[in-house]
C-alpha cells in the first residue's frame, strides 16, 4: 500500500466511521471495499443505499461513499 493510499484510508475512517475498509489484491475489480458495521434499515435500502460498496480504487470508493451519504441525508427529510 502506498503512502497516498494509507492517508486516504485514514481520511475515510475519520470521515465515514460507520464502515470497515478492506483491500483485496485479487485479479479483477473491485479491489477496495467498504462494509458497514451495522446493517441499514429497510427504508434506507429502499432509498438506494447498500451495506457493502466495492470500487476499483480508493478514490472511487471515497466518491461512492460521499454519494451514499447524500442519499442517506436526503432520505431523512
C-alpha positions as CSV (number, residue, x, y, z in Angstrom):
1,X,0.0,0.0,0.0
2,X,1.3,3.4,-0.9
3,X,1.6,6.3,1.5
4,X,-1.2,8.1,-0.5
5,X,-3.5,5.1,-0.1
6,X,-2.7,4.9,3.6
7,X,-3.6,8.6,4.1
8,X,-6.8,8.1,2.0
9,X,-7.9,5.2,4.2
10,X,-7.2,7.3,7.3
11,X,-9.3,10.1,5.8
12,X,-12.1,7.6,5.0
13,X,-12.0,6.2,8.6
14,X,-12.4,9.7,10.0
15,X,-15.0,10.9,7.5
16,X,-17.1,7.7,7.3
17,X,-16.6,5.9,10.6
18,X,-19.6,3.5,10.1
19,X,-17.6,1.5,7.6
20,X,-14.8,-1.1,7.8
21,X,-12.3,-0.8,4.9
22,X,-10.7,-3.7,3.1
23,X,-8.2,-4.0,0.3
24,X,-8.1,-7.2,-1.8
25,X,-5.3,-7.9,-4.3
26,X,-7.4,-10.4,-6.2
27,X,-7.4,-10.5,-10.0
28,X,-10.0,-8.2,-11.5
29,X,-12.1,-5.3,-10.0
30,X,-13.2,-4.2,-7.5
31,X,-10.2,-4.0,-5.2
32,X,-11.2,-1.5,-2.5
33,X,-14.2,-2.4,-0.2
34,X,-16.2,-0.7,2.5
35,X,-18.5,-2.8,4.7
36,X,-20.9,-1.2,7.1
37,X,-20.5,-2.2,10.8
38,X,-24.3,-2.2,11.3
39,X,-26.9,-3.1,8.7
40,X,-29.1,-0.4,7.1
41,X,-32.8,-0.2,7.8
42,X,-35.2,-1.4,5.0
43,X,-36.2,2.2,4.3
44,X,-32.6,3.2,3.8
45,X,-32.1,0.3,1.4
46,X,-35.2,1.3,-0.5
47,X,-33.7,4.8,-1.0
48,X,-30.7,3.1,-2.8
49,X,-28.1,2.6,-0.1
50,X,-26.1,-0.6,0.4
51,X,-24.2,-2.3,3.3
52,X,-21.2,-3.1,1.1
53,X,-19.5,-0.9,-1.5
54,X,-16.7,-2.0,-3.8
55,X,-14.7,0.0,-6.3
56,X,-11.5,-0.4,-8.3
57,X,-9.6,2.4,-6.4
58,X,-9.8,4.0,-3.0
59,X,-10.5,7.4,-4.7
60,X,-13.6,5.9,-6.5
61,X,-14.6,4.3,-3.2
62,X,-14.4,7.7,-1.4
63,X,-16.6,9.2,-4.1
64,X,-19.1,6.3,-3.8
65,X,-19.3,6.8,0.0
66,X,-19.9,10.5,-0.4
67,X,-22.7,9.8,-2.8
68,X,-24.1,7.2,-0.3
69,X,-24.1,9.8,2.4
70,X,-26.0,12.2,0.2
71,X,-28.7,9.6,-0.4
72,X,-29.0,9.0,3.4
73,X,-29.2,12.7,4.1
74,X,-31.9,13.2,1.5
75,X,-33.9,10.2,2.8
76,X,-34.1,11.8,6.3
77,X,-36.1,14.7,5.0
